[in-house]
């Protein structure tokens, strides 16, 4: 996992499209967004700077940053803050750049962020005990440290994984368990701004755009192209639209946006033929963050059924995702969970 995260750092640490070389202090009147999380935060922010520019936000009038650490949980970030430790990974995704130096989380939060996005570690995303008391602590910390009295705190409802990932939650059942946990804990701590990233991805998995790894590049992290663009749209519509007043839905993506990661083998291309369906899946997720898109949205019912993730009483899979008729000795995936089947004596 550590090696995978280092690879992600290399991919995301290169200058963003149109990035300025000049370092400035963030300004109150600009659109400033901070993600605090892990590699799933980097996935969510990958296309957001280009989308902001395409929607008319000038390069010097926004800033997008990620404070990210491999597999970091809410507990991890609370401890970094409580111990006044320096942040190991700060990633400038686009727009105005901060001073290139060591930052503590308190210092970073003293910048005038309009939106701070938090999330749980993916392996803990459906385990409600892992959120307590750390999500409430994070909310209180952000409000205490922010110079913006009306700072928006958003929670990213992340996606489930493909069955070969080392940890779950997996498939449709995993998405459902994340939804129920997020719905409950956000109501408990008073967070009303939910980014339905996982729901948008699960909607896409029910269309012909799905891939053998459920729109991921490694069973865990999102493939480039369609899925990362969809999550950027979900972020933009959730917390940027109220500030810009201009929706990105139904507006064709620019060639510059479609060309991001053009040379990556795991890319699912954004095209003039599929962007409308991407927008439909995102729009449905925004309207119903805890429900999946209806079957009437599928242009190809046969293809949609073929790509549908397994239901709770799903077939049995081996750890490599191959369909089994019966449980085999070793690890099997049954109902989205790993089950060990001993060999018969």
C-alpha positions in Angstrom: 0.0 0.0 0.0 2.9 2.3 0.8 4.5 1.7 -2.6 1.1 2.3 -4.3 0.8 5.7 -2.5 4.3 6.7 -3.6 3.3 6.1 -7.2 0.2 8.2 -6.7 2.4 11.0 -5.3 4.5 10.9 -8.5 1.4 11.1 -10.7 -0.3 14.0 -8.8 2.7 16.1 -7.8 3.5 17.3 -11.3 2.2 20.9 -12.1 -1.5 21.1 -12.8 -2.9 22.3 -16.1 -2.3 26.0 -16.3 -0.6 26.1 -12.9 1.1 29.4 -11.9 4.7 29.4 -11.0 4.2 32.4 -8.6 3.6 31.7 -4.9 0.9 33.9 -3.4 -1.1 34.1 -0.2 -4.7 32.9 -0.6 -7.3 35.6 -0.7 -10.6 35.7 0.9 -12.6 36.6 -2.2 -11.2 33.7 -4.2 -12.5 30.1 -4.4 -10.2 28.0 -2.1 -10.8 24.3 -1.6 -8.9 22.0 0.8 -9.2 18.2 0.9 -8.0 16.4 4.0 -7.8 12.6 3.5 -5.8 10.1 1.5 -5.4 8.8 -2.0 -9.2 8.9 -2.6 -8.9 12.7 -2.0 -6.4 12.9 -4.8 -8.7 11.0 -7.1 -11.5 13.4 -6.3 -9.4 16.5 -6.9 -7.6 15.3 -10.0 -10.0 16.9 -12.6 -11.4 19.7 -10.4 -8.8 22.5 -11.3 -9.3 22.0 -15.0 -13.1 21.9 -14.5 -13.0 25.2 -12.6 -11.0 26.9 -15.3 -13.4 25.6 -18.0 -16.3 27.0 -16.0 -14.8 30.4 -16.1 -12.9 30.7 -12.8 -9.6 32.5 -13.6 -6.3 30.8 -12.8 -5.4 33.3 -10.1 -8.8 33.3 -8.5 -8.9 29.8 -7.0 -6.7 27.2 -5.2 -7.2 23.5 -4.8 -5.0 21.6 -2.3 -4.9 18.1 -0.8 -3.5 17.1 2.5 -3.2 13.4 1.9 -1.5 10.4 3.5 -1.7 6.7 2.5 -4.7 5.1 4.0 -5.2 8.0 6.4 -8.2 7.9 8.6 -10.1 10.5 10.6 -8.3 9.3 13.7 -4.9 9.8 11.9 -5.7 13.4 11.0 -7.0 14.2 14.4 -3.8 12.9 16.0 -1.6 14.9 13.5 -3.5 18.0 14.7 -3.5 17.2 18.4 0.2 16.5 18.4 1.0 19.6 16.3 2.9 17.5 13.8 4.0 18.6 10.3 1.9 17.3 7.4 3.8 14.7 5.4 1.9 15.2 2.1 0.6 18.5 0.8 -0.4 18.4 -2.9 -1.1 21.6 -4.9 -3.7 20.4 -7.4 -4.1 23.8 -9.2 -4.6 27.5 -8.9 -2.8 29.8 -6.5 0.1 28.1 -4.7 1.0 28.3 -1.0 4.5 28.8 0.3 6.5 25.6 -0.2 7.4 24.8 3.3 6.5 22.5 6.2 3.0 23.0 7.5 1.1 21.9 10.5 -2.6 21.2 10.1 -3.5 24.1 12.2 -1.4 26.4 10.1 -2.9 25.1 6.9 -6.4 25.6 8.3 -5.6 29.3 9.0 -5.7 30.0 5.3 -9.1 31.3 4.1 -10.5 28.0 2.7 -14.1 28.3 1.5 -14.6 24.5 1.6 -12.8 21.8 3.6 -13.5 18.3 2.5 -13.0 15.4 4.9 -13.5 11.6 4.5 -12.8 8.4 6.2 -10.2 5.8 5.2 -11.7 3.5 2.6 -11.2 0.3 4.7 -13.1 2.0 7.6 -15.7 3.8 5.5 -18.6 1.5 6.6 -17.5 1.0 10.2 -19.3 3.7 12.2 -17.3 3.1 15.4 -14.2 4.3 13.5 -15.8 7.7 13.0 -16.3 8.4 16.7 -15.3 10.8 18.2 -12.9 11.8 15.3 -15.4 13.2 12.8 -16.9 15.5 15.4 -13.4 16.4 16.6 -12.4 17.3 13.0 -15.5 19.4 12.5 -14.8 21.3 15.7 -11.2 21.7 14.8 -11.9 23.2 11.3 -14.4 25.7 12.7 -12.0 26.7 15.5 -9.0 27.2 13.3 -10.6 28.6 10.2 -10.6 32.4 9.7 -13.7 32.0 7.6 -16.8 32.1 10.0 -18.9 30.5 7.2 -16.4 27.8 6.1 -18.2 24.9 4.5 -17.4 21.4 5.8 -18.1 18.7 3.2 -18.0 15.0 3.6 -17.0 12.8 0.7 -19.0 9.6 0.5 -16.5 7.4 -1.2 -16.8 4.4 -3.6 -16.7 0.7 -2.9 -13.9 -1.5 -4.4 -13.6 -4.4 -6.7 -13.5 -7.9 -5.1 -9.7 -8.4 -5.6 -8.8 -5.4 -3.4 -7.0 -6.3 -0.1 -9.7 -4.6 2.0 -13.4 -3.8 1.4 -16.1 -2.6 1.2 -16.8 -4.4 -2.1 -19.3 -3.9 -4.9 -22.9 -2.9 -4.5 -23.2 -4.2 -1.0 -20.2 -2.3 0.0 -21.6 0.9 -1.4 -24.8 0.3 0.5 -22.9 -0.2 3.8 -20.9 3.0 3.2 -24.2 4.9 2.5 -25.9 3.8 5.7 -22.8 4.6 7.8 -22.3 8.1 6.2 -26.0 8.9 6.4 -26.0 8.1 10.1 -22.7 9.7 11.2 -23.2 12.9 9.2 -26.6 13.4 10.8 -25.1 12.7 14.2 -22.4 15.5 13.8 -24.5 17.9 11.8 -22.7 17.7 8.4 -25.3 18.5 5.7 -22.9 18.9 2.7 -22.4 15.4 1.3 -20.4 14.8 -1.9 -22.0 11.6 -3.4 -18.8 10.4 -5.2 -19.4 6.8 -4.4 -23.0 7.0 -5.6 -22.0 8.6 -8.9 -19.4 5.8 -9.4 -21.9 3.1 -8.5 -24.4 4.6 -11.0 -21.7 4.5 -13.7 -21.1 0.9 -12.9 -24.6 0.2 -13.9 -24.0 1.4 -17.4 -22.0 0.2 -20.4 -19.1 2.4 -19.3 -18.3 -0.1 -16.5 -15.0 -1.9 -16.7 -13.8 -5.3 -15.5 -12.4 -3.6 -12.4 -15.5 -1.6 -11.7 -14.0 1.7 -13.1 -10.9 1.4 -10.9 -7.3 1.1 -12.1 -6.2 -1.4 -9.4 -9.5 -2.6 -7.7 -9.3 0.4 -5.3 -8.4 3.7 -6.9 -10.4 5.3 -9.7 -9.4 4.9 -13.3 -8.5 8.1 -15.1 -11.0 9.7 -17.4 -14.7 9.0 -16.9 -14.7 8.1 -13.2 -12.4 10.8 -12.0 -14.2 13.3 -14.1 -17.6 12.2 -12.6 -16.3 12.7 -9.1 -14.9 16.1 -10.0 -18.4 17.0 -11.3 -19.9 15.8 -8.1 -17.5 18.0 -6.1 -18.0 21.0 -8.3 -21.8 20.8 -8.2 -21.9 20.2 -4.5 -19.7 23.1 -3.3 -18.5 25.2 -6.2 -21.8 25.8 -7.9 -23.1 27.9 -5.0 -20.1 30.1 -5.4 -19.9 30.4 -9.2 -23.6 30.2 -9.9 -22.9 28.1 -13.1 -23.6 24.4 -13.4 -21.2 22.2 -15.2 -23.9 19.6 -16.1 -25.1 19.5 -19.7 -22.0 21.6 -20.8 -19.7 19.5 -23.0 -16.3 18.9 -21.5 -13.5 20.8 -23.2 -10.8 19.1 -25.3 -8.3 20.2 -22.6 -10.3 18.3 -19.9 -10.8 15.2 -22.1 -7.0 15.2 -22.8 -6.0 14.9 -19.2 -4.0 11.6 -18.7 -4.4 11.0 -22.4 -1.4 8.6 -22.4 -2.4 6.5 -19.4 -3.3 2.9 -20.2 -6.0 2.7 -17.5 -7.9 5.7 -18.8 -11.6 5.4 -19.6 -12.0 8.1 -22.3 -14.4 10.9 -22.0 -16.1 11.4 -25.4 -18.8 13.4 -27.1 -20.9 10.2 -27.1 -20.7 9.4 -23.4 -20.5 12.7 -21.5 -24.2 13.1 -21.4 -24.6 9.8 -19.6 -21.8 10.7 -17.2 -23.7 13.9 -16.4 -26.9 11.9 -15.9 -25.3 9.5 -13.4 -23.8 12.5 -11.5 -27.1 14.4 -11.5 -29.0 11.4 -10.2 -26.4 11.0 -7.4 -26.7 14.6 -6.4 -30.5 14.4 -6.3 -30.5 11.1 -4.4 -27.1 10.5 -2.7 -28.3 7.4 -1.0 -30.1 5.8 -4.0 -28.9 4.3 -7.3 -30.0 5.5 -10.7 -33.2 3.8 -12.1 -33.0 1.3 -15.0 -34.8 3.8 -17.3 -31.6 5.8 -17.5 -29.8 3.0 -19.3 -29.6 3.3 -23.1 -28.7 -0.4 -23.4 -30.6 -2.6 -20.9 -28.7 -5.7 -21.8 -25.3 -4.1 -21.3 -26.4 -2.5 -18.1 -27.5 -5.8 -16.7 -24.2 -7.4 -17.8 -22.2 -4.9 -15.9 -24.4 -4.7 -12.8 -22.4 -5.4 -9.6 -23.4 -8.6 -7.7 -26.4 -8.3 -5.3 -26.3 -9.5 -1.7 -27.0 -13.1 -2.7 -24.4 -12.9 -5.3 -22.5 -15.7 -7.1 -19.3 -16.9 -5.5 -16.0 -15.5 -6.8 -12.4 -16.4 -6.1 -9.9 -13.8 -5.0 -9.0 -13.1 -8.6 -12.6 -12.2 -9.5 -13.4 -15.5 -11.4 -16.9 -16.8 -11.1 -17.2 -20.1 -9.1 -20.1 -22.5 -9.0 -19.2 -23.7 -5.5 -17.0 -22.4 -2.7 -13.4 -23.5 -3.3 -10.8 -24.1 -0.6 -9.1 -20.8 0.4 -10.5 -17.3 0.2 -13.9 -16.8 -1.6 -15.9 -13.6 -2.1 -19.5 -14.2 -1.1 -22.0 -11.4 -0.9 -19.2 -8.9 -1.2 -17.3 -10.3 1.8 -14.2 -12.4 2.0 -14.9 -15.9 3.3 -12.3 -18.5 4.1 -13.3 -22.1 3.1 -11.1 -24.8 4.7 -10.0 -27.7 2.6 -11.7 -31.0 3.3 -9.7 -33.5 5.2 
